[in-house]
Structures are given as C-alpha cells and as structure tokens.
Amino acid sequence: MKLKNLKVGLGITGSFCNFKEVKGVIEELKKEGANVLPIISNVSGTLDTRFYKAKDFVTMLEKTCKNPLIDTIVKAEPVGPKNMVDIITICPCTGNTLAKLANGITDTPVLMAVKGHIRNNKPVVIGISTNDGLGGSLQNIATVMNTKNMYFIPFRQDDYIAKPKSLVLDYSYVIDTIKLALDGKQIQPVLSK
C-alpha cells in the first residue's frame, strides 16, 4: 500500500467531462490505503450537465469516500487550521481554478481548503483538465508549477487535432504523483504521451 494511513483531500472542480474518472481515482486511493476527504467547487455539486446529475455525483462521492462532503467555504476553512489532510489533490482541476490558484483568489471550497493547507507547508497535486491549457491557461500552469509545494500529475493534449490547446491529466499517474509529492519531488516527465 503506497498511501497507507494517508489523509488525502480530493478537490474536484467543474471539468464535468472528467467526472466519470473521479470514482476510479477515489477507489484507487482507497485501495492504496488512503482516507479520502472529498472537497468540491460550487458548480461541481450543483450543476446538472450532460455528463452527470449533480445529486447523483454528490451521492457517489459520499458513498465512495465514506466521509462528509466539504461543499462550502465555511466547511473548507478548517482544513488548514485543523490539519485535516496530509495532501490535497485537485483532480480534475479546471483552467479557472488554476488561474485563481495562481493569483491567490479564494472563492470556492476547493481553493479555501488549498489556501489553509499550504500554510502548513504541505503538498498540493494538480490534475489539469482545461480546453485552453496551451492558450490562456499556459501562463498559470507555469506560475503554479514554479510555486513551492505544488506538483502536477503528468498531462497531455487530449485531442490535438480537434482541440489543439486542450490539456488533460493522465489518470494512470495519480498515485505515483502523490507519493513523490509527499517526498517533495515532481514526477517526471510532466508531459505524458
């Protein structure tokens, strides 16, 4: 078990097309021994999309994690002061959330949890998923990548012909990225095939 007894905050932001991957991430984390605390952005738990109904998604999170959902800024505020997690993984992380992270904006539960968590000098893992990763979000990727205690799950272009600027994390690297981030190391290579 690579993550035995580890408390993992799993931040989930509105990259709705990736929600189908979240249950597998939780199951893999738990299989490796982690206790998973779900933290969702405002839209992740309230918007019905063609990919998921909000109520069904929230129910799945609570059932799979077996922990209460952090879905408000008020619930997220104690994450840092109470030292609730060892590491936070934002997976998926939208370009919007990444931009706010790069610029110190704290207006969602996920961002509040990260803000409190990083003051404890602990790692945050980013699983980028954005249609403008090689466009407007590229400067934010660079900013966050060069920030202490921030680590990226390897990512790639998800459809370089139809969406040439779009990036998505490689889900097969989630566990190994977390493990290395706990040791203060960025998994390499960051660019996946």
Secondary structure, DSSP 8 states (H G I E B T S, - for coil): -TTTT-EEEEEE-S-GGGHHHHHHHHHHHHHTT-EEEEEE-TTTTT---SS--HHHHHHHHHHHH-S--B-SHHHHGGGTTTT--SEEEEEEE-HHHHHHHHTT---SHHHHHHHHHHTTT--EEEEEEETTTTTTTHHHHHHHHTSTTEEE--EEEEETTTEEEEEEE-GGGHHHHHHHHHTT---S-SB--
